[in-house]
Amino acid sequence: PRANGGVTVRERDSTEQKRLPIDELPETLSAIRAGDLEFEEL
């Protein structure tokens, strides 16, 4: 994580990257895994 509290996540197949606050990471990854959120919606 950077000093600003953000993380970069990368979509495996397209290698597209998005930044999000580190405190949103667990909920976001869980939603993606469950199929409730698409990477493109970030």
Backbone as XML, in Angstrom:
<?xml version="1.0"?>
<chain id="A" units="angstrom">
  <residue number="1" name="PRO">
    <atom name="N" x="0.820" y="-1.200" z="0.000"/>
    <atom name="CA" x="0.000" y="0.000" z="0.000"/>
    <atom name="C" x="0.859" y="1.256" z="0.000"/>
  </residue>
  <residue number="2" name="ARG">
    <atom name="N" x="0.365" y="2.253" z="-0.619"/>
    <atom name="CA" x="1.056" y="3.542" z="-0.638"/>
    <atom name="C" x="0.758" y="4.307" z="0.633"/>
  </residue>
  <residue number="3" name="ALA">
    <atom name="N" x="1.488" y="5.373" z="0.815"/>
    <atom name="CA" x="1.311" y="6.204" z="2.006"/>
    <atom name="C" x="-0.094" y="6.805" z="2.092"/>
  </residue>
  <residue number="4" name="ASN">
    <atom name="N" x="-0.782" y="6.930" z="0.956"/>
    <atom name="CA" x="-2.121" y="7.526" z="0.966"/>
    <atom name="C" x="-3.213" y="6.526" z="1.331"/>
  </residue>
  <residue number="5" name="GLY">
    <atom name="N" x="-2.849" y="5.291" z="1.644"/>
    <atom name="CA" x="-3.832" y="4.300" z="2.049"/>
    <atom name="C" x="-4.562" y="3.633" z="0.904"/>
  </residue>
  <residue number="6" name="GLY">
    <atom name="N" x="-4.057" y="3.776" z="-0.313"/>
    <atom name="CA" x="-4.689" y="3.151" z="-1.469"/>
    <atom name="C" x="-3.921" y="1.931" z="-1.933"/>
  </residue>
  <residue number="7" name="VAL">
    <atom name="N" x="-4.609" y="1.075" z="-2.672"/>
    <atom name="CA" x="-3.987" y="-0.103" z="-3.267"/>
    <atom name="C" x="-4.369" y="-0.160" z="-4.739"/>
  </residue>
  <residue number="8" name="THR">
    <atom name="N" x="-3.548" y="-0.836" z="-5.511"/>
    <atom name="CA" x="-3.841" y="-1.065" z="-6.914"/>
    <atom name="C" x="-4.257" y="-2.516" z="-7.077"/>
  </residue>
  <residue number="9" name="VAL">
    <atom name="N" x="-5.391" y="-2.741" z="-7.722"/>
    <atom name="CA" x="-5.829" y="-4.095" z="-8.040"/>
    <atom name="C" x="-5.784" y="-4.255" z="-9.556"/>
  </residue>
  <residue number="10" name="ARG">
    <atom name="N" x="-5.447" y="-5.466" z="-10.003"/>
    <atom name="CA" x="-5.296" y="-5.722" z="-11.435"/>
    <atom name="C" x="-6.185" y="-6.886" z="-11.838"/>
  </residue>
  <residue number="11" name="GLU">
    <atom name="N" x="-6.919" y="-6.707" z="-12.923"/>
    <atom name="CA" x="-7.732" y="-7.779" z="-13.478"/>
    <atom name="C" x="-6.795" y="-8.729" z="-14.211"/>
  </residue>
  <residue number="12" name="ARG">
    <atom name="N" x="-6.875" y="-9.992" z="-13.887"/>
    <atom name="CA" x="-5.924" y="-10.986" z="-14.366"/>
    <atom name="C" x="-5.836" y="-11.065" z="-15.886"/>
  </residue>
  <residue number="13" name="ASP">
    <atom name="N" x="-6.961" y="-11.178" z="-16.573"/>
    <atom name="CA" x="-6.927" y="-11.433" z="-18.009"/>
    <atom name="C" x="-6.595" y="-10.197" z="-18.838"/>
  </residue>
  <residue number="14" name="SER">
    <atom name="N" x="-7.160" y="-9.056" z="-18.476"/>
    <atom name="CA" x="-6.931" y="-7.842" z="-19.267"/>
    <atom name="C" x="-5.737" y="-7.037" z="-18.768"/>
  </residue>
  <residue number="15" name="THR">
    <atom name="N" x="-5.302" y="-7.295" z="-17.560"/>
    <atom name="CA" x="-4.252" y="-6.553" z="-16.838"/>
    <atom name="C" x="-4.639" y="-5.091" z="-16.581"/>
  </residue>
  <residue number="16" name="GLU">
    <atom name="N" x="-5.932" y="-4.760" z="-16.734"/>
    <atom name="CA" x="-6.412" y="-3.421" z="-16.392"/>
    <atom name="C" x="-6.242" y="-3.212" z="-14.888"/>
  </residue>
  <residue number="17" name="GLN">
    <atom name="N" x="-5.871" y="-1.999" z="-14.502"/>
    <atom name="CA" x="-5.626" y="-1.690" z="-13.098"/>
    <atom name="C" x="-6.565" y="-0.596" z="-12.608"/>
  </residue>
  <residue number="18" name="LYS">
    <atom name="N" x="-6.939" y="-0.712" z="-11.337"/>
    <atom name="CA" x="-7.780" y="0.295" z="-10.679"/>
    <atom name="C" x="-7.207" y="0.566" z="-9.299"/>
  </residue>
  <residue number="19" name="ARG">
    <atom name="N" x="-7.358" y="1.800" z="-8.826"/>
    <atom name="CA" x="-6.941" y="2.178" z="-7.469"/>
    <atom name="C" x="-8.167" y="2.272" z="-6.588"/>
  </residue>
  <residue number="20" name="LEU">
    <atom name="N" x="-8.028" y="1.814" z="-5.351"/>
    <atom name="CA" x="-9.099" y="1.969" z="-4.387"/>
    <atom name="C" x="-8.529" y="2.068" z="-2.990"/>
  </residue>
  <residue number="21" name="PRO">
    <atom name="N" x="-9.297" y="2.651" z="-2.089"/>
    <atom name="CA" x="-8.834" y="2.774" z="-0.702"/>
    <atom name="C" x="-8.646" y="1.393" z="-0.085"/>
  </residue>
  <residue number="22" name="ILE">
    <atom name="N" x="-7.588" y="1.242" z="0.681"/>
    <atom name="CA" x="-7.274" y="-0.059" z="1.262"/>
    <atom name="C" x="-8.393" y="-0.575" z="2.157"/>
  </residue>
  <residue number="23" name="ASP">
    <atom name="N" x="-9.127" y="0.316" z="2.813"/>
    <atom name="CA" x="-10.201" y="-0.148" z="3.695"/>
    <atom name="C" x="-11.390" y="-0.722" z="2.926"/>
  </residue>
  <residue number="24" name="GLU">
    <atom name="N" x="-11.468" y="-0.477" z="1.616"/>
    <atom name="CA" x="-12.532" y="-1.044" z="0.784"/>
    <atom name="C" x="-12.128" y="-2.371" z="0.148"/>
  </residue>
  <residue number="25" name="LEU">
    <atom name="N" x="-10.869" y="-2.746" z="0.270"/>
    <atom name="CA" x="-10.355" y="-3.928" z="-0.422"/>
    <atom name="C" x="-11.073" y="-5.226" z="-0.049"/>
  </residue>
  <residue number="26" name="PRO">
    <atom name="N" x="-11.205" y="-5.578" z="1.233"/>
    <atom name="CA" x="-11.847" y="-6.861" z="1.552"/>
    <atom name="C" x="-13.280" y="-6.979" z="1.012"/>
  </residue>
  <residue number="27" name="GLU">
    <atom name="N" x="-14.072" y="-5.931" z="1.210"/>
    <atom name="CA" x="-15.461" y="-5.960" z="0.744"/>
    <atom name="C" x="-15.533" y="-6.020" z="-0.781"/>
  </residue>
  <residue number="28" name="THR">
    <atom name="N" x="-14.667" y="-5.266" z="-1.452"/>
    <atom name="CA" x="-14.661" y="-5.243" z="-2.913"/>
    <atom name="C" x="-14.268" y="-6.598" z="-3.482"/>
  </residue>
  <residue number="29" name="LEU">
    <atom name="N" x="-13.206" y="-7.193" z="-2.963"/>
    <atom name="CA" x="-12.772" y="-8.496" z="-3.465"/>
    <atom name="C" x="-13.812" y="-9.575" z="-3.188"/>
  </residue>
  <residue number="30" name="SER">
    <atom name="N" x="-14.450" y="-9.519" z="-2.046"/>
    <atom name="CA" x="-15.511" y="-10.483" z="-1.730"/>
    <atom name="C" x="-16.671" y="-10.360" z="-2.714"/>
  </residue>
  <residue number="31" name="ALA">
    <atom name="N" x="-17.050" y="-9.134" z="-3.025"/>
    <atom name="CA" x="-18.155" y="-8.909" z="-3.960"/>
    <atom name="C" x="-17.806" y="-9.398" z="-5.361"/>
  </residue>
  <residue number="32" name="ILE">
    <atom name="N" x="-16.566" y="-9.192" z="-5.783"/>
    <atom name="CA" x="-16.137" y="-9.675" z="-7.098"/>
    <atom name="C" x="-16.158" y="-11.204" z="-7.127"/>
  </residue>
  <residue number="33" name="ARG">
    <atom name="N" x="-15.619" y="-11.822" z="-6.098"/>
    <atom name="CA" x="-15.604" y="-13.295" z="-6.031"/>
    <atom name="C" x="-17.010" y="-13.878" z="-6.020"/>
  </residue>
  <residue number="34" name="ALA">
    <atom name="N" x="-17.936" y="-13.209" z="-5.355"/>
    <atom name="CA" x="-19.312" y="-13.697" z="-5.257"/>
    <atom name="C" x="-20.110" y="-13.442" z="-6.536"/>
  </residue>
  <residue number="35" name="GLY">
    <atom name="N" x="-19.555" y="-12.636" z="-7.440"/>
    <atom name="CA" x="-20.262" y="-12.313" z="-8.673"/>
    <atom name="C" x="-21.217" y="-11.146" z="-8.538"/>
  </residue>
  <residue number="36" name="ASP">
    <atom name="N" x="-21.156" y="-10.445" z="-7.412"/>
    <atom name="CA" x="-22.041" y="-9.304" z="-7.179"/>
    <atom name="C" x="-21.496" y="-7.999" z="-7.746"/>
  </residue>
  <residue number="37" name="LEU">
    <atom name="N" x="-20.231" y="-8.004" z="-8.146"/>
    <atom name="CA" x="-19.571" y="-6.806" z="-8.655"/>
    <atom name="C" x="-18.606" y="-7.224" z="-9.750"/>
  </residue>
  <residue number="38" name="GLU">
    <atom name="N" x="-18.585" y="-6.479" z="-10.839"/>
    <atom name="CA" x="-17.639" y="-6.718" z="-11.928"/>
    <atom name="C" x="-16.467" y="-5.757" z="-11.785"/>
  </residue>
  <residue number="39" name="PHE">
    <atom name="N" x="-15.297" y="-6.197" z="-12.174"/>
    <atom name="CA" x="-14.108" y="-5.357" z="-12.088"/>
    <atom name="C" x="-14.327" y="-4.028" z="-12.807"/>
  </residue>
  <residue number="40" name="GLU">
    <atom name="N" x="-15.009" y="-4.078" z="-13.936"/>
    <atom name="CA" x="-15.259" y="-2.872" z="-14.732"/>
    <atom name="C" x="-16.111" y="-1.849" z="-13.992"/>
  </residue>
  <residue number="41" name="GLU">
    <atom name="N" x="-16.827" y="-2.280" z="-12.957"/>
    <atom name="CA" x="-17.686" y="-1.376" z="-12.189"/>
    <atom name="C" x="-16.917" y="-0.592" z="-11.128"/>
  </residue>
  <residue number="42" name="LEU">
    <atom name="N" x="-15.671" y="-0.924" z="-10.920"/>
    <atom name="CA" x="-14.875" y="-0.223" z="-9.904"/>
    <atom name="C" x="-14.609" y="1.199" z="-10.331"/>
  </residue>
</chain>
